């Protein structure tokens, strides 16, 4: 059904009027218009917003509050992609539809994939974790590259370089904005190190998906979780819940963790049985409508995780 929908959307797109902005970075902004960017999801939107210095001429296709893994593009989204001067997206299997749409256009706009900026890791299947591949999923690459602050700094730096080339009239502004944002991420990285490096515990327990492989690798942490990062989350089996309860008891964790926009039901069951708390860890797949309106960004949302880790690891 998803393939049929995408094919229909492509047909609708190709039959509509398109703005041909050129397919390479060297082509620059077309037609003398302002430089427009279409960001597919929140991590892409936040990076573009940081470099551009605002939201003028920037659109996010994924509606705030929407589960990113179940998102289906609309025909209007396809038009927005075709009419932009730059498309920014995560990349990887979940965003294969973006590449299919762009490759179908005669003159696709330049694109920037977050997953093409850093070294990629393969999804892990840890002890006790539900085997999502049994449900027909075949993700092997972990797409959540932004969860590492070091990766995010590289993404911001590289995106600024691309925008400077495409829109040279504003190159100095893009460079300055990127520099300021990277400084904020560096401060965030220091805050994480301040908490993690001296923590008496090294293991986190997630009662939901685990899209934080890049994060734990960067800071030398271990984890157990109900599902891998790209799972289409459903209720875990009794075996998985029992395993996580046993681990929470064995490790005497202060709290079990849940990711944003995920049901807390299983987390509360584990917490009740293990006599511990429940905290939410922001992974920035997407943000609530409230956080989007108030301008929450990567640094502010990931910064909330510093306090969560202080509770979880001490």
Residue frames as qw, qx, qy, qz and C-alpha x, y, z in Angstrom:
[[0.000, 0.885, 0.466, 0.000, 0.00, 0.00, 0.00],
 [0.318, -0.778, 0.102, 0.533, 2.84, 2.37, 0.84],
 [0.392, -0.127, 0.597, 0.689, 4.50, 1.76, -2.55],
 [0.194, 0.628, 0.670, 0.345, 1.20, 2.38, -4.36],
 [0.147, -0.923, -0.274, 0.226, 0.76, 5.65, -2.46],
 [0.374, -0.592, 0.313, 0.642, 4.26, 6.80, -3.29],
 [0.352, 0.154, 0.685, 0.619, 3.84, 5.98, -6.96],
 [0.073, 0.805, 0.566, 0.163, 0.58, 7.91, -7.03],
 [0.266, -0.871, -0.061, 0.408, 2.22, 10.85, -5.30],
 [0.416, -0.303, 0.493, 0.702, 5.06, 10.81, -7.82],
 [0.266, 0.474, 0.687, 0.482, 2.56, 10.87, -10.65],
 [0.079, -0.915, -0.392, 0.049, 0.73, 13.82, -9.12],
 [0.387, -0.711, 0.162, 0.565, 4.02, 15.61, -8.62],
 [0.402, -0.087, 0.595, 0.690, 5.23, 15.09, -12.15],
 [0.164, 0.619, 0.652, 0.405, 1.93, 16.33, -13.54],
 [0.189, -0.914, -0.274, 0.233, 2.16, 19.57, -11.55],
 [0.338, 0.874, -0.171, 0.304, 4.18, 22.68, -12.20],
 [0.830, -0.340, -0.108, 0.429, 7.73, 22.39, -10.89],
 [0.009, -0.967, 0.253, 0.038, 10.40, 24.86, -10.01],
 [0.917, 0.205, -0.131, 0.316, 13.65, 23.53, -11.46],
 [0.316, -0.923, 0.215, 0.031, 16.41, 24.57, -9.12],
 [0.430, 0.667, -0.605, 0.060, 19.12, 22.44, -10.60],
 [0.954, -0.201, -0.213, -0.057, 20.68, 19.22, -9.45],
 [0.757, 0.061, -0.307, 0.573, 24.13, 20.17, -8.23],
 [0.418, -0.704, -0.265, 0.509, 25.53, 22.44, -5.56],
 [0.367, -0.179, 0.260, 0.875, 27.35, 24.54, -8.11],
 [0.098, 0.574, 0.621, 0.524, 24.10, 25.59, -9.77],
 [0.053, -0.010, -0.298, 0.953, 23.24, 27.99, -6.94],
 [0.291, 0.488, 0.601, -0.562, 19.84, 29.54, -6.25],
 [0.286, 0.342, 0.698, 0.561, 17.63, 29.59, -9.29],
 [0.025, 0.725, 0.555, 0.406, 15.70, 32.50, -10.71],
 [0.108, 0.439, -0.196, 0.870, 16.97, 35.12, -8.29],
 [0.638, -0.599, -0.309, -0.374, 14.50, 33.95, -5.62],
 [0.395, -0.665, 0.520, -0.362, 15.25, 33.69, -1.92],
 [0.304, 0.299, -0.904, 0.039, 17.00, 30.49, -0.88],
 [0.774, -0.246, 0.062, -0.580, 14.37, 27.93, 0.14],
 [0.115, 0.298, -0.936, 0.147, 14.93, 24.70, 2.04],
 [0.826, -0.222, -0.214, -0.472, 12.62, 21.72, 2.53],
 [0.049, -0.386, 0.859, -0.332, 13.52, 19.64, 5.59],
 [0.575, -0.152, -0.732, -0.333, 11.86, 16.25, 5.84],
 [0.677, -0.498, -0.532, 0.101, 12.01, 15.70, 9.61],
 [0.371, -0.928, -0.036, -0.009, 12.92, 17.53, 12.81],
 [0.702, -0.425, 0.246, 0.516, 16.66, 16.68, 12.95],
 [0.497, 0.342, 0.411, 0.684, 17.00, 17.97, 9.39],
 [0.051, -0.881, -0.318, -0.347, 14.85, 21.02, 10.12],
 [0.537, -0.815, -0.014, 0.219, 16.81, 21.92, 13.24],
 [0.657, -0.189, 0.309, 0.661, 20.14, 21.73, 11.43],
 [0.315, 0.534, 0.424, 0.660, 18.86, 23.88, 8.56],
 [0.246, -0.915, -0.274, -0.166, 17.26, 26.39, 10.96],
 [0.629, -0.636, 0.063, 0.441, 20.53, 26.72, 12.87],
 [0.542, -0.009, 0.378, 0.751, 22.56, 27.45, 9.74],
 [0.131, 0.635, 0.467, 0.601, 19.96, 29.73, 8.16],
 [0.133, 0.028, -0.374, 0.917, 19.44, 31.63, 11.41],
 [0.450, 0.179, 0.303, -0.821, 15.66, 31.35, 11.33],
 [0.489, 0.273, 0.826, -0.059, 12.66, 29.77, 9.66],
 [0.441, 0.687, -0.061, -0.575, 12.08, 32.13, 6.75],
 [0.604, 0.528, -0.502, -0.323, 12.05, 30.06, 3.55],
 [0.095, 0.246, -0.952, 0.155, 12.34, 26.84, 5.59],
 [0.776, -0.151, -0.084, -0.607, 9.60, 24.20, 5.85],
 [0.209, -0.246, 0.930, -0.176, 9.42, 20.92, 7.79],
 [0.521, -0.032, -0.639, -0.565, 7.37, 18.22, 6.08],
 [0.441, -0.250, -0.841, 0.190, 6.84, 15.98, 9.12],
 [0.358, -0.726, -0.177, -0.559, 4.05, 17.56, 11.19],
 [0.040, -0.427, 0.665, -0.611, 5.04, 18.22, 14.83],
 [0.617, -0.152, 0.526, -0.565, 3.80, 15.50, 17.16],
 [0.885, 0.294, -0.180, -0.313, 3.76, 12.86, 14.41],
 [0.799, -0.324, 0.481, 0.157, 5.55, 9.53, 14.77],
 [0.154, 0.706, -0.502, -0.475, 8.38, 9.76, 12.25],
 [0.215, -0.199, 0.932, 0.215, 8.60, 6.05, 11.44],
 [0.355, 0.470, 0.807, -0.045, 4.95, 5.84, 10.36],
 [0.170, 0.664, -0.002, -0.728, 4.98, 9.09, 8.36],
 [0.559, 0.396, 0.630, 0.365, 3.67, 8.97, 4.80],
 [0.119, -0.240, 0.174, 0.947, 4.34, 11.95, 2.50],
 [0.433, 0.672, 0.492, -0.344, 1.46, 13.79, 0.89],
 [0.576, 0.588, 0.350, 0.447, 1.30, 15.07, -2.70],
 [0.045, -0.988, 0.008, -0.146, 1.80, 18.57, -1.25],
 [0.631, -0.632, 0.364, 0.265, 5.02, 17.37, 0.38],
 [0.741, 0.179, 0.454, 0.460, 6.25, 16.14, -2.99],
 [0.310, 0.857, 0.209, 0.355, 5.61, 19.54, -4.53],
 [0.344, -0.923, 0.169, 0.021, 7.48, 21.26, -1.70],
 [0.749, -0.312, 0.427, 0.399, 10.47, 19.00, -2.32],
 [0.626, 0.438, 0.423, 0.488, 10.51, 19.75, -6.03],
 [0.134, 0.914, 0.177, 0.340, 10.21, 23.53, -5.52],
 [0.557, -0.794, 0.092, 0.226, 12.97, 23.91, -2.94],
 [0.359, 0.824, -0.432, 0.069, 16.54, 25.02, -3.56],
 [0.189, 0.390, -0.862, 0.265, 17.81, 22.36, -1.14],
 [0.839, -0.323, -0.282, -0.335, 16.30, 19.22, 0.39],
 [0.001, -0.486, 0.761, -0.429, 17.62, 18.17, 3.80],
 [0.883, -0.207, -0.175, -0.384, 16.74, 14.73, 5.13],
 [0.670, -0.544, 0.501, -0.072, 18.05, 11.99, 7.39],
 [0.446, 0.493, -0.710, -0.230, 18.69, 9.37, 4.73],
 [0.211, -0.163, 0.937, -0.225, 18.79, 5.60, 5.12],
 [0.018, -0.258, -0.934, -0.247, 16.03, 3.03, 4.52],
 [0.056, 0.635, 0.640, -0.428, 13.29, 5.10, 6.19],
 [0.163, 0.737, -0.024, -0.656, 13.88, 7.96, 3.76],
 [0.418, 0.017, 0.753, 0.508, 14.12, 5.89, 0.59],
 [0.299, 0.758, 0.579, 0.027, 10.96, 7.63, -0.64],
 [0.045, -0.888, 0.079, 0.450, 12.81, 10.98, -0.68],
 [0.263, -0.432, 0.674, 0.539, 15.49, 9.61, -2.98],
 [0.382, 0.368, 0.814, 0.237, 12.86, 7.95, -5.18],
 [0.204, 0.890, 0.363, -0.185, 11.03, 11.26, -5.62],
 [0.108, -0.816, 0.305, 0.479, 14.19, 13.26, -6.32],
 [0.345, -0.225, 0.780, 0.471, 15.50, 10.72, -8.81],
 [0.396, 0.545, 0.731, 0.106, 12.19, 10.84, -10.70],
 [0.140, 0.907, 0.144, -0.369, 12.50, 14.57, -11.42],
 [0.695, 0.629, 0.063, 0.344, 14.10, 15.90, -14.58],
 [0.303, 0.582, -0.318, 0.685, 15.96, 18.58, -12.61],
 [0.655, -0.584, -0.465, 0.117, 15.96, 17.62, -8.93],
 [0.160, -0.923, 0.213, -0.276, 17.06, 20.15, -6.33],
 [0.359, 0.437, -0.730, 0.384, 20.35, 19.51, -4.52],
 [0.798, -0.497, -0.244, -0.239, 20.00, 17.34, -1.44],
 [0.074, 0.560, -0.671, 0.479, 21.82, 16.84, 1.85],
 [0.842, -0.296, -0.420, -0.167, 21.49, 13.58, 3.80],
 [0.449, -0.761, 0.386, -0.263, 22.56, 13.51, 7.44],
 [0.929, -0.192, 0.314, 0.036, 23.60, 9.87, 7.15],
 [0.783, 0.514, 0.003, 0.350, 26.11, 10.73, 4.42],
 [0.040, 0.896, -0.256, 0.360, 28.08, 13.06, 6.68],
 [0.413, -0.611, 0.614, -0.282, 29.39, 10.63, 9.32],
 [0.221, 0.219, -0.949, -0.049, 30.53, 7.05, 9.79],
 [0.729, -0.224, -0.184, -0.620, 27.49, 4.79, 10.09],
 [0.242, -0.251, 0.880, -0.322, 26.84, 2.06, 12.64],
 [0.445, -0.152, -0.793, -0.388, 24.77, -1.08, 12.18],
 [0.668, -0.454, 0.023, -0.589, 21.72, -1.66, 14.35],
 [0.079, 0.290, -0.905, 0.300, 22.36, -3.99, 17.27],
 [0.756, -0.338, -0.387, -0.406, 20.20, -6.79, 18.56],
 [0.056, -0.486, 0.688, -0.536, 20.92, -7.02, 22.27],
 [0.224, -0.134, -0.942, 0.212, 20.08, -9.77, 24.73],
 [0.072, 0.468, 0.698, -0.537, 16.40, -9.67, 25.68],
 [0.220, 0.390, -0.138, -0.884, 15.45, -7.36, 22.80],
 [0.722, 0.454, 0.432, -0.293, 12.48, -8.11, 20.56],
 [0.429, -0.092, 0.660, 0.610, 13.58, -9.40, 17.16],
 [0.381, 0.619, 0.119, -0.677, 12.00, -6.79, 14.90],
 [0.167, 0.383, -0.723, -0.550, 13.36, -8.55, 11.82],
 [0.180, 0.202, 0.962, -0.038, 10.88, -11.36, 12.42],
 [0.319, 0.670, 0.480, -0.469, 8.15, -8.85, 11.62],
 [0.630, 0.614, 0.383, 0.280, 9.57, -8.29, 8.16],
 [0.006, 0.987, -0.133, -0.091, 11.80, -5.29, 8.87],
 [0.892, 0.191, 0.022, 0.409, 15.26, -5.32, 7.33],
 [0.004, 0.963, -0.200, 0.179, 16.94, -2.21, 8.66],
 [0.874, -0.063, -0.193, 0.442, 20.64, -2.78, 9.17],
 [0.356, 0.336, -0.144, 0.860, 21.95, 0.78, 9.28],
 [0.248, -0.669, -0.524, 0.465, 21.18, 2.84, 12.34],
 [0.276, 0.677, 0.335, 0.594, 19.92, 6.13, 10.93],
 [0.356, -0.901, -0.248, -0.020, 19.90, 8.17, 14.14],
 [0.681, 0.253, -0.157, 0.670, 23.27, 9.79, 13.56],
 [0.041, -0.720, 0.037, -0.692, 22.30, 13.12, 15.16],
 [0.738, -0.641, -0.183, -0.104, 22.06, 11.60, 18.65],
 [0.745, -0.194, -0.075, 0.634, 25.84, 11.95, 18.93],
 [0.046, -0.941, -0.061, 0.329, 26.73, 15.60, 19.61],
 [0.361, -0.471, 0.548, 0.590, 30.03, 15.08, 17.78],
 [0.358, 0.341, 0.760, 0.423, 28.15, 13.85, 14.74],
 [0.112, 0.878, 0.458, -0.083, 25.77, 16.79, 14.99],
 [0.196, -0.795, 0.198, 0.539, 28.65, 19.25, 14.91],
 [0.338, -0.144, 0.718, 0.591, 29.95, 17.60, 11.73],
 [0.253, 0.605, 0.729, 0.198, 26.48, 17.73, 10.19],
 [0.002, -0.927, -0.223, 0.301, 26.10, 21.45, 10.97],
 [0.280, -0.616, 0.428, 0.600, 29.56, 22.24, 9.62],
 [0.318, 0.059, 0.792, 0.518, 28.98, 20.32, 6.37],
 [0.198, 0.740, 0.641, 0.045, 25.49, 21.72, 5.85],
 [0.073, -0.877, -0.012, 0.475, 26.81, 25.25, 6.23],
 [0.290, -0.375, 0.614, 0.631, 29.42, 24.54, 3.54],
 [0.275, 0.386, 0.806, 0.355, 26.73, 23.30, 1.16],
 [0.075, 0.877, 0.452, -0.143, 24.52, 26.33, 1.77],
 [0.208, -0.741, 0.217, 0.600, 27.46, 28.69, 1.33],
 [0.282, -0.114, 0.728, 0.614, 28.13, 27.16, -2.08],
 [0.166, 0.559, 0.775, 0.242, 24.49, 27.20, -3.16],
 [0.069, -0.933, -0.326, -0.137, 23.74, 30.70, -1.85],
 [0.641, 0.086, -0.175, 0.742, 27.06, 32.59, -1.85],
 [0.052, -0.666, -0.067, -0.741, 25.40, 35.96, -1.18],
 [0.638, -0.652, 0.062, -0.406, 24.64, 34.75, 2.35],
 [0.807, 0.158, -0.505, 0.262, 27.75, 32.64, 2.88],
 [0.170, 0.385, -0.526, 0.740, 29.13, 34.77, 5.71],
 [0.598, -0.330, 0.188, -0.706, 25.84, 34.54, 7.60],
 [0.944, -0.048, -0.277, -0.176, 25.68, 30.76, 7.24],
 [0.638, 0.271, -0.547, 0.470, 29.25, 30.38, 8.45],
 [0.086, -0.387, 0.447, -0.802, 28.67, 32.61, 11.47],
 [0.763, -0.256, 0.030, -0.593, 25.40, 30.89, 12.42],
 [0.910, 0.056, -0.410, 0.030, 26.98, 27.45, 12.16],
 [0.416, 0.352, -0.562, 0.622, 29.89, 28.53, 14.33],
 [0.358, -0.368, 0.353, -0.782, 27.59, 29.81, 17.07],
 [0.890, -0.148, -0.091, -0.421, 25.50, 26.64, 17.06],
 [0.803, 0.195, -0.507, 0.245, 28.56, 24.41, 17.17],
 [0.094, 0.403, -0.549, 0.726, 29.75, 26.33, 20.22],
 [0.655, -0.279, 0.213, -0.669, 26.44, 25.55, 21.94],
 [0.953, 0.030, -0.264, -0.145, 26.75, 21.86, 21.04],
 [0.531, 0.366, -0.591, 0.485, 30.29, 21.82, 22.40],
 [0.259, -0.370, 0.480, -0.752, 28.94, 23.13, 25.71],
 [0.875, -0.108, -0.016, -0.472, 26.27, 20.41, 25.62],
 [0.831, 0.238, -0.481, 0.143, 28.97, 17.78, 25.04],
 [0.199, 0.395, -0.612, 0.655, 30.90, 19.07, 28.06],
 [0.578, -0.293, 0.293, -0.703, 27.75, 18.85, 30.20],
 [0.947, 0.019, -0.227, -0.226, 27.25, 15.23, 29.18],
 [0.653, 0.315, -0.565, 0.395, 30.86, 14.41, 30.02],
 [0.141, -0.456, 0.489, -0.730, 30.57, 16.13, 33.40],
 [0.782, -0.204, 0.220, -0.546, 27.71, 13.79, 34.33],
 [0.959, 0.169, -0.187, -0.131, 28.78, 10.57, 32.61],
 [0.533, 0.537, -0.575, 0.312, 32.52, 10.44, 33.19],
 [0.032, -0.343, 0.717, -0.606, 32.21, 10.27, 36.99],
 [0.761, -0.193, -0.065, -0.616, 28.95, 8.30, 37.16],
 [0.420, -0.342, 0.814, -0.209, 28.95, 5.12, 39.30],
 [0.725, 0.303, 0.606, -0.123, 26.70, 3.34, 36.78],
 [0.054, -0.372, 0.599, 0.707, 27.29, 2.73, 33.05],
 [0.040, 0.230, 0.917, 0.323, 24.08, 0.98, 31.94],
 [0.403, 0.123, 0.076, -0.904, 20.72, 2.39, 30.83],
 [0.223, 0.268, 0.937, 0.014, 17.47, 0.45, 30.49],
 [0.314, 0.140, -0.227, -0.911, 14.95, 1.54, 27.86],
 [0.465, 0.259, 0.781, -0.326, 11.40, 0.21, 27.89],
 [0.589, 0.711, 0.170, -0.345, 10.86, 1.28, 24.29],
 [0.778, 0.567, -0.025, 0.268, 12.87, 1.60, 21.07],
 [0.596, -0.612, 0.149, 0.497, 16.56, 2.37, 21.30],
 [0.580, 0.751, 0.128, 0.288, 17.63, 4.96, 18.70],
 [0.236, -0.942, 0.235, -0.037, 20.66, 6.06, 20.74],
 [0.943, 0.002, 0.052, 0.328, 23.45, 3.78, 19.56],
 [0.483, 0.604, -0.102, 0.626, 25.61, 6.71, 18.41],
 [0.330, -0.804, 0.155, -0.470, 25.06, 8.42, 21.75],
 [0.849, -0.494, 0.186, -0.036, 26.08, 5.50, 23.97],
 [0.864, 0.234, 0.012, 0.445, 29.07, 4.67, 21.76],
 [0.257, 0.754, -0.133, 0.590, 30.30, 8.25, 22.07],
 [0.338, -0.701, 0.330, -0.534, 30.07, 8.30, 25.86],
 [0.273, 0.294, -0.890, 0.217, 31.01, 4.70, 26.65],
 [0.572, -0.114, 0.455, -0.673, 27.64, 3.61, 28.02],
 [0.031, -0.056, -0.984, -0.164, 25.87, 0.23, 27.91],
 [0.521, 0.038, 0.063, -0.850, 22.16, -0.43, 27.49],
 [0.165, 0.237, 0.956, 0.045, 19.27, -2.87, 27.35],
 [0.361, 0.208, -0.057, -0.907, 16.06, -2.10, 25.44],
 [0.672, 0.276, 0.587, -0.357, 12.77, -3.56, 24.29],
 [0.723, 0.618, 0.301, 0.062, 13.25, -2.83, 20.58],
 [0.573, -0.008, 0.244, 0.782, 16.00, -1.74, 18.17],
 [0.075, -0.385, -0.051, 0.919, 16.05, 1.85, 16.96],
 [0.273, 0.134, -0.449, -0.840, 14.04, 1.60, 13.74],
 [0.014, 0.280, 0.958, -0.055, 11.38, -0.82, 15.01],
 [0.383, -0.400, -0.316, -0.770, 7.75, 0.01, 14.36],
 [0.072, -0.200, 0.762, -0.612, 7.05, -0.14, 18.04],
 [0.686, -0.342, -0.444, -0.463, 4.38, -2.49, 19.37],
 [0.686, -0.608, 0.264, -0.301, 3.93, -4.15, 22.72],
 [0.199, 0.510, -0.834, 0.065, 6.95, -6.26, 23.67],
 [0.737, -0.144, -0.644, -0.144, 6.49, -9.91, 24.58],
 [0.725, -0.669, 0.003, -0.164, 6.15, -11.08, 28.16],
 [0.890, -0.050, -0.051, 0.451, 9.64, -12.56, 27.81],
 [0.401, 0.505, -0.054, 0.762, 11.15, -9.16, 26.94],
 [0.372, -0.753, 0.005, -0.542, 9.30, -7.38, 29.75],
 [0.880, -0.471, -0.038, 0.046, 10.42, -10.03, 32.25],
 [0.773, 0.170, -0.075, 0.606, 14.01, -9.72, 31.05],
 [0.149, 0.623, -0.063, 0.766, 14.01, -5.93, 31.50],
 [0.624, -0.700, -0.024, -0.346, 12.44, -6.24, 34.95],
 [0.921, -0.262, -0.059, 0.283, 15.17, -8.68, 35.97],
 [0.591, 0.348, -0.059, 0.726, 17.89, -6.39, 34.62],
 [0.155, -0.742, 0.010, -0.652, 16.44, -3.35, 36.36],
 [0.787, -0.603, -0.002, -0.132, 16.41, -5.28, 39.64],
 [0.898, -0.022, -0.047, 0.437, 19.89, -6.77, 39.10],
 [0.457, 0.388, -0.035, 0.800, 21.44, -3.38, 38.32],
 [0.274, -0.639, -0.505, 0.511, 19.34, -1.56, 40.92],
 [0.251, 0.352, 0.293, 0.853, 18.66, 1.25, 38.46],
 [0.051, 0.293, 0.402, -0.866, 17.14, 4.48, 39.81],
 [0.545, 0.513, 0.188, -0.635, 14.84, 4.71, 36.78],
 [0.566, 0.242, 0.694, 0.373, 13.93, 3.08, 33.49],
 [0.024, 0.425, -0.209, -0.881, 13.83, 5.26, 30.40],
 [0.507, 0.594, 0.625, 0.005, 11.28, 5.87, 27.68],
 [0.287, 0.028, 0.339, 0.895, 11.69, 7.90, 24.50],
 [0.266, 0.313, 0.144, -0.900, 9.46, 10.83, 23.59],
 [0.630, 0.236, -0.236, -0.702, 6.08, 10.15, 21.95],
 [0.469, 0.080, -0.877, -0.068, 6.19, 6.54, 23.07],
 [0.713, -0.520, -0.287, -0.372, 3.66, 4.85, 25.36],
 [0.072, -0.573, 0.652, -0.491, 4.79, 4.70, 28.97],
 [0.878, -0.248, -0.050, -0.406, 2.71, 1.63, 29.80],
 [0.914, 0.082, -0.332, 0.220, 5.56, -0.91, 29.63],
 [0.308, 0.478, -0.437, 0.697, 7.99, 1.47, 31.34],
 [0.470, -0.481, 0.272, -0.688, 5.59, 1.85, 34.26],
 [0.962, -0.154, -0.149, -0.170, 5.10, -1.92, 34.57],
 [0.752, 0.251, -0.397, 0.462, 8.88, -2.44, 34.69],
 [0.050, 0.519, -0.364, 0.772, 9.33, 0.43, 37.13],
 [0.704, -0.446, 0.090, -0.546, 6.63, -0.85, 39.46],
 [0.979, -0.085, -0.183, 0.032, 8.11, -4.34, 39.53],
 [0.704, 0.235, -0.290, 0.605, 11.69, -3.08, 39.94],
 [0.411, -0.799, -0.311, 0.309, 10.73, -0.34, 42.41],
 [0.412, -0.192, 0.183, 0.872, 12.24, 2.52, 40.42],
 [0.245, 0.658, 0.179, -0.689, 11.15, 5.60, 38.52],
 [0.603, 0.508, 0.517, 0.332, 10.39, 6.43, 34.87],
 [0.077, -0.698, 0.115, 0.702, 12.03, 9.24, 32.92],
 [0.688, 0.683, 0.246, 0.004, 11.75, 10.37, 29.30],
 [0.493, -0.393, 0.408, 0.660, 14.89, 10.62, 27.17],
 [0.464, 0.775, 0.025, -0.429, 14.68, 12.96, 24.16],
 [0.671, -0.033, 0.584, 0.455, 15.91, 11.41, 20.91],
 [0.122, 0.577, -0.161, -0.792, 14.61, 14.22, 18.64],
 [0.320, 0.294, 0.829, 0.351, 12.81, 12.04, 16.12],
 [0.050, -0.643, -0.422, -0.638, 10.21, 14.75, 16.30],
 [0.066, -0.013, -0.492, 0.868, 8.90, 17.34, 18.74],
 [0.084, 0.623, 0.736, -0.252, 5.48, 18.13, 20.15],
 [0.186, 0.770, 0.377, 0.480, 3.46, 20.94, 18.64],
 [0.390, -0.914, -0.091, 0.073, 4.11, 22.92, 21.82],
 [0.638, -0.464, 0.291, 0.542, 7.90, 22.49, 21.63],
 [0.502, 0.372, 0.464, 0.628, 7.85, 23.33, 17.93],
 [0.006, 0.899, 0.310, 0.311, 5.95, 26.58, 18.52],
 [0.458, -0.875, 0.064, 0.145, 8.27, 27.66, 21.32],
 [0.423, 0.813, -0.396, 0.059, 11.33, 27.09, 19.14],
 [0.769, -0.468, 0.434, 0.038, 12.87, 24.16, 21.03],
 [0.550, 0.683, -0.466, -0.117, 16.06, 23.01, 19.34],
 [0.833, 0.154, -0.504, 0.171, 18.67, 20.24, 19.45],
 [0.295, 0.331, -0.575, 0.688, 20.65, 21.84, 22.25],
 [0.442, -0.317, 0.305, -0.782, 17.70, 22.65, 24.50],
 [0.906, -0.092, -0.128, -0.393, 16.05, 19.24, 24.08],
 [0.800, 0.174, -0.500, 0.284, 19.24, 17.19, 24.35],
 [0.066, 0.463, -0.491, 0.735, 20.15, 19.40, 27.30],
 [0.726, -0.357, 0.115, -0.576, 17.15, 18.00, 29.19],
 [0.934, 0.048, -0.353, 0.014, 18.80, 14.59, 28.89],
 [0.304, 0.474, -0.589, 0.580, 21.70, 15.77, 31.07],
 [0.449, -0.346, 0.455, -0.687, 19.41, 15.83, 34.11],
 [0.934, 0.004, -0.100, -0.342, 17.84, 12.50, 33.08],
 [0.762, 0.308, -0.507, 0.258, 21.27, 10.88, 32.96],
 [0.011, -0.479, 0.573, -0.665, 22.20, 12.38, 36.29],
 [0.724, -0.228, 0.319, -0.568, 19.25, 10.52, 37.80],
 [0.950, 0.177, -0.163, -0.200, 19.69, 7.31, 35.79],
 [0.728, 0.391, -0.459, 0.326, 23.42, 6.84, 36.43],
 [0.057, 0.459, -0.566, 0.682, 23.76, 7.93, 40.07]]
